[in-house]
Amino acid sequence: MQFFQNLKIDLIGKRNIAYVVSGVLILIGLISLVIQGGPRYGIDFTGGTSLHLAFEKSISAEQIRESLTDIGLADAEIKQMGTAEENEIMIRVEQQHEGAETAGLVETELGNDLSDNPYEIISVQEVGPKIGGELRRAAIMAVLISLLGILIYISWRFEFKFAVGAVAALFHDVLITLGIFSLLNLEISLAVVAAFLTIVGYSLNDTIVVYDRIRENMKTLRRETFPNLVNISLNQTISRTVITSVTTLFVLLVLFLFGGQVIHDFSFAMIVGVVIGTYSSIFVASPIVLEWELRSDPKKRSGRKSR
């Protein structure tokens, strides 16, 4: 299915504008990260206590927060679990006291303040600061190792310059998504790290489709200059890129709006990642390959026909 046929948009001609847009977005994100002292890690990485409670009657997050304010836990993360009728609440408290003491404080305070609305404890989980630190290092290593694997694979499948373009685009996507999370003061949890890795996979898929078309056209369009060849390849694949991205966004929007607060940050990260990944597969990955090619062969920079 193709909605756009025989397109002749000068996408490559607009790459300098895209470089400026990407640079500004990354810079804003980095400034925000510096001002805020780095990403805002959740208790998965910093350590803390997580309580999953099922109340007998309906209860709001505001009622629970008001109760926890009395014991100095007003900043606790409170999420509605399941459907509204199930009255299940997740309370996540950063490491402040010994884990058992924190859970005990919360249970006692809620029992006193909400005595007319009894609750059942479904689960209590505690993450120590040491385990949290190990998880943080493991998450960073997972992202870096995946990028190294991608660099090796695309170098083997295509050429090294294609691998550099793909990895640069993936760094671009993750940095911008991380910056948006910092600007909105959203928490980086294990689910969000999973979203980042999914973004890497999604963006890479789009990029490889374009690379495949460039490689095919290098064999059949030998009289075209390399910039024209890349531009033709982008126009030939843009229909597939747009259809894939829009349909994926429909699913993610449904998850974001109706999936509940547990996957709210995950689905938001994925929405941002799909939009940025689509943009980078057109305006970052292939243009970097083009810049590499032009700099390695001055004849192509002067516009002479190649091959």
Backbone torsions as a table, in degrees:
resi	resn	phi	psi	omega
1	MET	NA	129.0	179.0
2	GLN	-132.5	120.1	176.6
3	PHE	-85.3	-27.5	-178.3
4	PHE	-118.4	116.3	-178.9
5	GLN	-120.7	146.5	177.6
6	ASN	54.0	40.2	178.0
7	LEU	-71.4	146.0	177.1
8	LYS	-135.5	50.1	179.5
9	ILE	-80.6	135.5	179.5
10	ASP	-82.6	72.6	-178.3
11	LEU	-68.7	-40.3	-179.7
12	ILE	-65.7	-33.4	179.4
13	GLY	-65.3	-19.1	-179.3
14	LYS	-99.5	12.9	-173.9
15	ARG	-67.9	-30.3	179.5
16	ASN	-66.2	-37.0	176.1
17	ILE	-63.6	-41.8	179.9
18	ALA	-63.8	-38.0	178.8
19	TYR	-60.1	-42.3	-179.3
20	VAL	-65.0	-45.4	-179.7
21	VAL	-60.2	-47.3	-179.1
22	SER	-63.2	-43.5	-179.5
23	GLY	-61.1	-41.9	179.9
24	VAL	-65.6	-43.9	-179.5
25	LEU	-62.5	-43.9	179.7
26	ILE	-65.8	-42.0	-178.9
27	LEU	-63.0	-44.1	179.0
28	ILE	-60.2	-42.7	179.8
29	GLY	-63.8	-43.4	-179.7
30	LEU	-65.3	-40.7	178.1
31	ILE	-61.6	-42.3	179.1
32	SER	-62.5	-42.3	179.4
33	LEU	-62.9	-40.5	179.4
34	VAL	-66.0	-45.8	-178.8
35	ILE	-61.2	-39.0	-176.2
36	GLN	-90.1	3.5	177.2
37	GLY	73.1	30.4	178.7
38	GLY	103.3	-179.4	179.8
39	PRO	-64.1	154.4	176.7
40	ARG	-89.4	98.5	-177.1
41	TYR	-77.9	145.0	175.2
42	GLY	-83.1	-178.6	-176.7
43	ILE	-68.9	-14.8	174.6
44	ASP	-59.4	-30.9	-175.4
45	PHE	-108.5	-22.9	-176.5
46	THR	-103.9	-14.6	-176.5
47	GLY	93.6	146.5	179.9
48	GLY	163.6	-166.4	-176.1
49	THR	-125.8	137.6	178.5
50	SER	-122.8	124.1	179.5
51	LEU	-117.1	130.1	176.3
52	HIS	-110.0	114.1	-174.3
53	LEU	-119.9	146.6	175.2
54	ALA	-119.0	112.3	-178.4
55	PHE	-86.9	154.4	-179.7
56	GLU	-73.2	-36.6	-178.7
57	LYS	-119.0	171.3	178.5
58	SER	-62.5	142.1	179.9
59	ILE	-149.2	147.5	-178.9
60	SER	-104.5	161.1	177.3
61	ALA	-63.1	-32.6	-179.1
62	GLU	-64.6	-39.1	179.1
63	GLN	-63.4	-41.6	-179.6
64	ILE	-69.3	-42.5	-179.6
65	ARG	-62.9	-38.4	178.8
66	GLU	-61.6	-39.1	179.5
67	SER	-68.7	-42.9	-177.6
68	LEU	-70.7	-22.7	178.1
69	THR	-59.6	-33.1	-178.9
70	ASP	-63.5	-23.8	179.8
71	ILE	-111.7	21.2	173.9
72	GLY	75.5	23.2	-179.3
73	LEU	-116.9	38.8	-177.9
74	ALA	-65.6	-22.6	-178.3
75	ASP	-87.8	4.9	-179.2
76	ALA	-58.9	145.3	177.1
77	GLU	-84.8	123.2	-176.6
78	ILE	-122.9	122.7	-178.3
79	LYS	-128.4	142.4	173.6
80	GLN	-79.3	129.4	179.9
81	MET	-105.6	146.4	176.7
82	GLY	62.6	-151.0	180.0
83	THR	-85.2	164.4	-179.0
84	ALA	-62.4	-31.4	-177.5
85	GLU	-70.7	-22.5	-177.6
86	GLU	-79.7	-16.7	175.8
87	ASN	53.4	38.0	179.8
88	GLU	-99.3	136.4	-175.3
89	ILE	-128.0	138.8	173.3
90	MET	-108.4	124.5	177.4
91	ILE	-115.2	123.6	-179.6
92	ARG	-121.0	121.8	-175.6
93	VAL	-118.6	130.0	177.9
94	GLU	-66.6	157.9	-177.3
95	GLN	-60.0	117.0	177.7
96	GLN	-132.2	-37.5	179.7
97	HIS	-128.5	-178.3	170.1
98	GLU	-60.7	139.6	-172.6
99	GLY	-51.0	-48.6	-177.3
100	ALA	-62.2	-35.8	-178.8
101	GLU	-67.1	-42.4	179.2
102	THR	-61.4	-47.8	179.4
103	ALA	-60.3	-41.1	179.5
104	GLY	-64.4	-41.1	178.8
105	LEU	-60.7	-45.6	-178.8
106	VAL	-63.3	-46.6	-178.3
107	GLU	-61.7	-43.3	-179.2
108	THR	-64.7	-44.3	-177.0
109	GLU	-65.7	-44.0	179.2
110	LEU	-65.6	-37.4	179.1
111	GLY	-62.7	-37.9	-179.4
112	ASN	-75.0	-46.7	-174.3
113	ASP	-76.7	-30.1	-175.2
114	LEU	-118.3	46.8	-175.9
115	SER	-64.8	-22.1	178.9
116	ASP	-84.9	-1.2	-179.7
117	ASN	-133.7	77.6	-176.8
118	PRO	-59.6	154.6	179.5
119	TYR	-135.6	159.4	177.0
120	GLU	-114.1	136.5	178.7
121	ILE	-85.2	114.8	179.3
122	ILE	-83.2	-41.6	178.5
123	SER	-161.2	152.2	172.6
124	VAL	-131.4	122.5	179.7
125	GLN	-122.6	139.7	179.6
126	GLU	-125.8	136.5	177.1
127	VAL	-121.7	118.9	179.0
128	GLY	-75.2	157.2	-179.5
129	PRO	-60.9	-31.4	-179.9
130	LYS	-67.3	-45.3	178.7
131	ILE	-64.1	-39.4	178.8
132	GLY	-59.8	-43.4	178.6
133	GLY	-63.3	-40.4	178.7
134	GLU	-64.7	-40.3	178.1
135	LEU	-63.2	-39.5	-179.9
136	ARG	-63.2	-44.9	178.4
137	ARG	-64.5	-39.2	179.9
138	ALA	-64.6	-38.2	-179.7
139	ALA	-65.6	-43.8	179.7
140	ILE	-64.3	-42.4	179.1
141	MET	-63.1	-38.8	-179.9
142	ALA	-60.1	-43.5	-179.8
143	VAL	-66.5	-45.5	-177.0
144	LEU	-66.1	-41.7	180.0
145	ILE	-65.3	-39.0	179.1
146	SER	-63.9	-39.4	178.8
147	LEU	-66.9	-38.1	177.4
148	LEU	-64.8	-42.9	177.8
149	GLY	-60.6	-40.4	178.8
150	ILE	-64.6	-40.8	179.8
151	LEU	-59.9	-44.1	-179.0
152	ILE	-67.9	-44.6	-176.2
153	TYR	-64.0	-46.7	-176.8
154	ILE	-71.3	-31.7	175.3
155	SER	-61.8	-38.8	179.7
156	TRP	-73.6	-40.2	-175.9
157	ARG	-77.1	-38.1	-179.5
158	PHE	-118.0	-110.3	176.0
159	GLU	-139.9	167.0	-176.3
160	PHE	-61.7	-37.0	-178.1
161	LYS	-65.2	-32.0	175.7
162	PHE	-67.4	-39.0	179.8
163	ALA	-64.3	-41.0	179.1
164	VAL	-62.6	-43.6	178.2
165	GLY	-60.8	-42.7	-178.5
166	ALA	-66.7	-46.2	-178.5
167	VAL	-67.3	-38.0	177.0
168	ALA	-61.3	-40.6	178.8
169	ALA	-64.9	-37.7	179.7
170	LEU	-68.4	-43.1	174.4
171	PHE	-57.3	-44.7	179.2
172	HIS	-55.9	-46.8	-177.6
173	ASP	-65.7	-46.4	-177.6
174	VAL	-67.5	-40.6	-179.4
175	LEU	-63.2	-44.0	-179.4
176	ILE	-67.0	-42.1	178.4
177	THR	-63.0	-43.0	178.0
178	LEU	-62.9	-39.9	178.5
179	GLY	-63.6	-40.6	178.6
180	ILE	-65.2	-39.2	176.3
181	PHE	-62.0	-39.8	179.2
182	SER	-66.7	-44.1	-179.9
183	LEU	-60.9	-37.3	-178.6
184	LEU	-90.1	1.9	179.4
185	ASN	57.0	39.9	178.1
186	LEU	-89.7	152.1	-173.5
187	GLU	-84.2	141.7	174.7
188	ILE	-94.9	107.2	179.3
189	SER	-109.6	178.7	176.4
190	LEU	-60.9	-36.9	179.3
191	ALA	-63.4	-37.4	180.0
192	VAL	-70.4	-37.5	175.6
193	VAL	-61.7	-40.4	176.1
194	ALA	-60.8	-38.0	178.1
195	ALA	-64.9	-40.3	179.3
196	PHE	-60.8	-43.0	179.3
197	LEU	-66.2	-36.0	177.1
198	THR	-66.4	-38.4	177.3
199	ILE	-60.5	-42.4	178.4
200	VAL	-56.7	-46.2	-180.0
201	GLY	-65.5	-42.9	-177.6
202	TYR	-64.6	-49.2	-177.3
203	SER	-62.9	-38.3	-179.6
204	LEU	-64.5	-38.8	179.4
205	ASN	-58.7	-46.7	179.3
206	ASP	-62.6	-42.5	-177.4
207	THR	-64.1	-41.6	-178.3
208	ILE	-66.9	-33.8	176.8
209	VAL	-60.7	-44.8	178.8
210	VAL	-65.5	-43.3	-179.9
211	TYR	-60.2	-41.3	179.1
212	ASP	-59.1	-43.2	-179.8
213	ARG	-66.9	-38.0	177.4
214	ILE	-61.8	-44.0	-179.1
215	ARG	-64.0	-40.6	177.7
216	GLU	-64.4	-43.1	-178.3
217	ASN	-68.6	-26.8	177.0
218	MET	-63.2	-25.3	179.4
219	LYS	-87.0	-32.4	-173.2
220	THR	-100.7	-27.9	-178.2
221	LEU	-108.8	59.6	-173.2
222	ARG	-67.7	-22.2	-176.5
223	ARG	-89.2	-6.0	179.2
224	GLU	-82.0	146.2	171.5
225	THR	-66.6	158.2	-176.9
226	PHE	-63.4	-41.0	176.2
227	PRO	-57.9	-43.0	178.5
228	ASN	-64.3	-39.2	-179.3
229	LEU	-63.1	-43.3	178.3
230	VAL	-65.6	-40.9	-179.4
231	ASN	-64.6	-42.0	177.7
232	ILE	-61.8	-42.7	-179.1
233	SER	-62.9	-42.3	178.7
234	LEU	-63.7	-42.1	179.4
235	ASN	-66.7	-32.8	-179.9
236	GLN	-72.6	-24.6	-176.3
237	THR	-105.1	-5.6	-172.2
238	ILE	-66.9	-31.6	178.9
239	SER	-62.4	-47.4	179.5
240	ARG	-62.6	-40.9	-178.9
241	THR	-62.3	-45.7	-177.4
242	VAL	-67.0	-44.7	-179.2
243	ILE	-61.9	-45.2	179.8
244	THR	-62.0	-44.4	-176.6
245	SER	-67.9	-43.5	-177.9
246	VAL	-65.1	-43.4	179.6
247	THR	-66.2	-38.1	176.7
248	THR	-64.3	-40.9	179.8
249	LEU	-63.5	-36.1	177.2
250	PHE	-56.8	-47.6	-179.1
251	VAL	-63.2	-45.1	-177.8
252	LEU	-66.2	-36.1	177.8
253	LEU	-64.8	-39.0	177.2
254	VAL	-63.2	-43.9	177.4
255	LEU	-62.1	-41.5	-178.0
256	PHE	-65.5	-41.4	-175.2
257	LEU	-82.4	-35.1	-172.3
258	PHE	-122.8	0.8	-175.8
259	GLY	-81.6	-6.0	-179.7
260	GLY	89.8	165.9	-173.4
261	GLN	-73.1	-20.0	-178.0
262	VAL	-62.3	-39.2	-179.7
263	ILE	-107.0	15.5	-176.7
264	HIS	-61.2	-51.0	-178.3
265	ASP	-68.0	-36.1	177.7
266	PHE	-60.5	-50.8	-177.6
267	SER	-66.8	-34.2	178.2
268	PHE	-65.0	-44.7	178.4
269	ALA	-59.7	-39.5	-179.6
270	MET	-67.4	-39.9	178.2
271	ILE	-61.2	-48.5	178.6
272	VAL	-60.7	-43.8	-177.2
273	GLY	-63.7	-40.0	180.0
274	VAL	-66.0	-42.4	179.4
275	VAL	-64.5	-49.2	-178.7
276	ILE	-67.3	-37.5	-179.9
277	GLY	-65.2	-39.5	177.0
278	THR	-63.1	-44.7	178.9
279	TYR	-60.9	-45.4	-174.3
280	SER	-70.9	-30.5	179.2
281	SER	-66.8	-24.1	179.1
282	ILE	-94.3	-45.3	-168.5
283	PHE	-107.1	-1.1	-179.6
284	VAL	-122.5	-57.7	-172.4
285	ALA	-61.7	-57.7	-176.8
286	SER	-66.6	-41.6	176.6
287	PRO	-59.8	-33.2	177.6
288	ILE	-66.3	-40.7	175.5
289	VAL	-60.2	-41.7	179.4
290	LEU	-62.5	-46.9	-179.5
291	GLU	-59.9	-41.5	179.4
292	TRP	-60.9	-45.9	-178.5
293	GLU	-63.7	-43.1	-178.1
294	LEU	-65.8	-37.1	-179.2
295	ARG	-77.0	-25.2	179.5
296	SER	-84.6	-16.5	-180.0
297	ASP	-138.3	95.0	-177.2
298	PRO	-57.1	-26.9	-179.9
299	LYS	-62.7	-35.0	179.7
300	LYS	-72.5	-29.7	178.4
301	ARG	-66.8	-31.9	-178.8
302	SER	-80.4	-2.2	173.9
303	GLY	92.7	7.8	177.8
304	ARG	-69.2	151.0	179.1
305	LYS	-64.3	142.8	-179.2
306	SER	-110.2	150.0	174.2
307	ARG	53.6	NA	NA
